[in-house]
Structures are given as C-alpha cells and as structure tokens.
Amino acid sequence: MSQPLAIFDMDGVLYRGSLVLPYAHEALARLRAAGWSVVFATNNSTRTRDDYVARLAALGLGGDRDHVINSAYATAQHLAGRARPPKDVMVVGADGLRNELRAVGIGVRGAAELPGSRPPTSAAADGADPGAMTEYLTHLAGLPPVPDAVVVGLDLHLTYARLAEAQRCVLGGAELICTNRDHAYPVEGRLLPGAGATVAALEVATGTRALCIGKPEPYLFAEAIRWAGPGAGPFVVIGDSPEYDVVAAHRVGATGVLITTGLTDAVAASAATGEAAPDHVIRSLEELFALPELAGA
C-alpha cells in the first residue's frame, strides 16, 4: 500500500515567528496517526536542517533530518552535485546558508572577512557624511579575487558595503545564485522583507538574472518525494504562497493547498491564475481534513 505524503511550508503555515498557529499540533498528529508521511519544506535559508529540527522540537511539532528540507540545504546539494562544484563562494545571507555549503565541502568566505565589513566611524554613521561611505568603498585596498559564485539568501544584517562587494564579484564573472525569491516572510503581527528583495537589488545592480534553487522551482518538493520512496502518494502541499508553494506543488504533480494564515489573504488567493491557482484554499489547518484528498485522515 502506498504511503501518502504531506509537505508543509513552515513560516506562516505552522507558525509565525515563535507563535505556533492554531491546530498545527493537532493536524500533524492526526496525519501521522493516519499513516501519512510529513515533510517540512521551507525557502528560509537562515538556518541549517539541524537548526530546523531543533526549532520544530522546541515548538512541539516533531520532525527529524530525514523530514526537513530548506533552501540552504537544497542549494548546497545542487552545487555539490555539479560536475564542477564551485570552490570559492561569497554568501549574502546568514550562517545557516554558509554552514550548509561548508558541510558539502564548498569553500565559503567569512562574513567578517568581506571587503567593506569594517568601515570607519565617518562612513558608518548614518547621514553624518553621505560621501564618506562612497570614498571608503572606492579606495578599499587589497580586494580578493572574484569568487566562483555569489549565493544569496535571506540576510538580516545586509549592508550597503556587502551589496557592493557582491556586485563587484558578479560584474567580475562570479555566477549569481539565489536560494529563493521570497518577497517577504511572516512573523508575529507583520511581514518582513524576504531574500527576494536582496536578489532583486543585485539583479538590478548587475544586469544579471540569478539562478534560483528554492520554490517555485521544484527541487525542494521533488527531493521530499524522492525521500518518500517508490510508490508513495498521493502528494499534498500546504503553503501560504500561490507563486511559490502552489507553483512548485503543481510542477511535481502534487495537490496545492493554500492557507491564508501567512503571506496571502483570501482576496489574493482568489486572484491567482495558471500554475499559481491553488487546488484548495483553507483558512486554518483544521479545514485541511475537509478536503477530499485527506478523506479518512
């Protein structure tokens, strides 16, 4: 008998920040008790898979390394699987992304070592002397060689100097790769800018289109299906974004369920078309079990 698979996005679906959303615990327990395999898949690249396992455990949601995939891990696996993996990478992102790349043997430049990371007080003081930062960056000495690639994820400590160094590298021939293009991510009470905001800035600054690994590209969900093994199915994806989660679901032949507790409200959900049009829209995880694909769960 084939085992059905439920793939959950995390931010905005199961929790917002440190707040677990209603019926998240119950929904996961009910699916597992009914024999469903549950995989967690997120575009957030700030943490490693091990970090996410610890976070899920702290929130009481369960999961282990074999059931968690994020865009940092997926990007590292993609690059390591190339015929000629990059040996030297600059990351615009968090240590979770750097650590996943290092775990597969890819050399990563440390954030503190990047040119422009230690501006003088005159350049660092916001608004005090607008020309000081330009002067500082223009005359940086001992710039390192251009790396093989610039990999962009969510960077909560992004600076103009880091953006400028990434621009220099891409214009000098480094490949531009992004973990995802999320325009925002949901936390308690608001949205914060996502990795896509930084990716867009670099694409504009360099005239280069980044290669994207995370959703809506199918890699994360395809990997989850591969983990489930031959004969698994049906596949149901539960996410909060039509353009990321639902599109990626349809690209791997899964049912796309959109929940309106995260990035997307009911009005925006109804406006989604084409690949982004969800198969079902729910307002809470409790409504999941009224769907025909989950009959009997």
Secondary structure as GFF3:
##gff-version 3
##sequence-region A 1 297
A	DSSP	beta_strand	5	8	.	.	.	ID=ss1
A	DSSP	beta_strand	15	16	.	.	.	ID=ss2
A	DSSP	beta_strand	19	20	.	.	.	ID=ss3
A	DSSP	alpha_helix	24	33	.	.	.	ID=ss4
A	DSSP	beta_strand	37	42	.	.	.	ID=ss5
A	DSSP	alpha_helix	49	58	.	.	.	ID=ss6
A	DSSP	three_ten_helix	65	67	.	.	.	ID=ss7
A	DSSP	beta_strand	68	70	.	.	.	ID=ss8
A	DSSP	alpha_helix	71	80	.	.	.	ID=ss9
A	DSSP	beta_strand	88	92	.	.	.	ID=ss10
A	DSSP	alpha_helix	95	103	.	.	.	ID=ss11
A	DSSP	beta_strand	107	108	.	.	.	ID=ss12
A	DSSP	three_ten_helix	111	113	.	.	.	ID=ss13
A	DSSP	alpha_helix	121	124	.	.	.	ID=ss14
A	DSSP	alpha_helix	130	138	.	.	.	ID=ss15
A	DSSP	beta_strand	149	152	.	.	.	ID=ss16
A	DSSP	alpha_helix	160	171	.	.	.	ID=ss17
A	DSSP	beta_strand	175	178	.	.	.	ID=ss18
A	DSSP	beta_strand	184	187	.	.	.	ID=ss19
A	DSSP	beta_strand	190	193	.	.	.	ID=ss20
A	DSSP	alpha_helix	195	206	.	.	.	ID=ss21
A	DSSP	beta_strand	211	212	.	.	.	ID=ss22
A	DSSP	alpha_helix	219	228	.	.	.	ID=ss23
A	DSSP	beta_strand	235	239	.	.	.	ID=ss24
A	DSSP	pi_helix	242	246	.	.	.	ID=ss25
A	DSSP	alpha_helix	247	251	.	.	.	ID=ss26
A	DSSP	beta_strand	255	259	.	.	.	ID=ss27
A	DSSP	alpha_helix	266	271	.	.	.	ID=ss28
A	DSSP	three_ten_helix	274	276	.	.	.	ID=ss29
A	DSSP	beta_strand	280	282	.	.	.	ID=ss30
A	DSSP	three_ten_helix	285	290	.	.	.	ID=ss31
A	DSSP	three_ten_helix	292	294	.	.	.	ID=ss32
###
